[in-house]
Amino acid sequence: MWTDWPCEVHQDHERLIIHFFSRGLLLIDGPAGTVHGYLVNPESIHPDLCVRFVHLALIELLKWKQFYTLHATALEKDGRGVLIGSSKL
C-alpha cells in the first residue's frame, strides 16, 4: 500500500483500518463497498495529500471488485505511438 504518511494498517476480518495517527483514519469495508474516515485539520494539509487520502481509499475499494490501478503514459512521434505502463497490485 502506498502512502507518504506514517500509518498503521490493521485487518479486522474483511475491513481494513488505516490509522494515520494525528492526521486521520480510514475504515474501508470492501464487501459493503463503503469507506468512512476523517482528516484532522484538512485545511492545513497540502491539497495533493488530501487527494492521495481519497485516492488510497478508492484503490483499496476497487481491489475488492478485482479492479487494479494502472499508471500509464503514451508517446507519439510521426504517427507511431508507444504506451508505457506500470501497476501496483
C-alpha positions as CSV (number, residue, x, y, z in Angstrom):
1,M,0.0,0.0,0.0
2,W,1.4,3.4,-0.9
3,T,1.2,6.5,1.3
4,D,3.7,9.3,2.2
5,W,2.2,9.5,5.7
6,P,3.3,7.2,8.6
7,C,0.4,4.9,9.4
8,E,-0.6,1.6,10.9
9,V,-2.7,-0.8,8.9
10,H,-4.9,-3.3,10.6
11,Q,-7.2,-6.0,9.2
12,D,-10.4,-6.7,11.0
13,H,-12.0,-9.6,9.2
14,E,-12.9,-8.0,5.8
15,R,-12.4,-4.5,6.9
16,L,-9.2,-2.5,6.5
17,I,-8.3,0.1,9.2
18,I,-5.6,2.6,8.2
19,H,-4.7,4.8,11.2
20,F,-2.7,7.9,10.2
21,F,-2.0,8.8,13.9
22,S,-2.6,12.5,14.4
23,R,-3.6,13.1,10.7
24,G,-6.7,10.9,10.4
25,L,-8.2,7.5,9.9
26,L,-9.8,5.3,7.1
27,L,-12.1,2.4,7.7
28,I,-12.6,0.5,4.4
29,D,-15.2,-2.2,4.2
30,G,-14.6,-3.8,0.8
31,P,-17.6,-6.2,0.7
32,A,-20.0,-3.4,1.7
33,G,-18.3,-1.0,-0.8
34,T,-18.0,1.7,1.9
35,V,-15.3,4.0,3.3
36,H,-15.6,6.0,6.4
37,G,-12.8,8.3,7.6
38,Y,-11.7,11.7,8.6
39,L,-8.7,14.1,8.3
40,V,-7.6,16.3,11.2
41,N,-7.4,19.9,10.2
42,P,-7.6,19.2,6.4
43,E,-7.3,23.0,5.7
44,S,-3.7,22.8,7.0
45,I,-2.8,19.8,4.7
46,H,-1.5,20.4,1.2
47,P,-4.3,19.7,-1.3
48,D,-2.2,17.0,-3.0
49,L,-2.1,15.0,0.2
50,C,-5.8,15.3,0.7
51,V,-6.3,13.9,-2.8
52,R,-3.9,11.0,-2.0
53,F,-6.0,10.2,1.1
54,V,-9.1,9.8,-1.1
55,H,-7.2,8.0,-3.8
56,L,-5.9,5.4,-1.3
57,A,-9.5,4.7,-0.2
58,L,-10.6,4.3,-3.8
59,I,-7.7,2.0,-4.7
60,E,-8.5,-0.3,-1.8
61,L,-12.2,-0.4,-2.6
62,L,-11.5,-1.3,-6.2
63,K,-9.3,-4.2,-5.2
64,W,-12.3,-5.9,-3.6
65,K,-14.0,-5.8,-7.0
66,Q,-10.9,-7.2,-8.7
67,F,-10.0,-3.9,-10.3
68,Y,-6.5,-2.6,-10.1
69,T,-5.0,0.8,-10.8
70,L,-2.6,1.3,-13.7
71,H,-0.4,4.3,-14.2
72,A,0.5,4.9,-17.8
73,T,1.6,7.4,-20.3
74,A,1.6,7.5,-24.1
75,L,4.2,9.0,-26.5
76,E,3.6,9.7,-30.2
77,K,6.0,10.7,-33.0
78,D,5.3,10.8,-36.7
79,G,2.1,8.8,-36.3
80,R,3.7,6.0,-34.3
81,G,3.0,5.5,-30.6
82,V,4.1,3.7,-27.6
83,L,2.2,3.1,-24.3
84,I,4.3,2.8,-21.1
85,G,2.6,1.5,-18.0
86,S,3.1,0.2,-14.6
87,S,0.9,-1.4,-12.0
88,K,0.8,-1.8,-8.2
89,L,-1.1,-4.8,-7.0
